[in-house]
């Protein structure tokens, strides 16, 4: 499984090209498709990004919904119909399509934001504000996280 960590800010050139962080490219290197899948977030002015295999898992999850249900229709229209394959060029860059740039309010810089098994692309100033709000909510609500137990196939560690 690909693991995306940290936040990186990179410049976008006049053609919409941006260099993808080396650690993100390395996490995606085990995939058959050399690039990633991107679609406009329906929750934020951001871009949701994942590996091709993660997108296949999302498709399988949507297949578990009732066919032609509103939820299934809405998710497929919002995620899959909007998704774009963004391949790496020889220099490890991708081209951000105009609709993605506009949706995420990206001008000359982007933040690549690691989210574990996925990542997002934001306008840096927009992400900073959202991250600060998230930190405040966590502090106020004193949110905690229970560490998932490893399955027997993963081995046991102390």
Secondary structure, DSSP 4 states (H G I P E B T S, - for coil): ---B-SEEEEEB-TTSEEEPPHHHHHHHTTSSSSEEEEEE-SSSSSEEEE-HHHHHHHHHHHHTSPTT-HHHHHHIIIIITT-EEEE--TTSEEE--HHHHHHTT-SSEEEEEE-BS-EEEE-HHHHHHHHHHHHHHHHHHT---PPPPPPGGG----
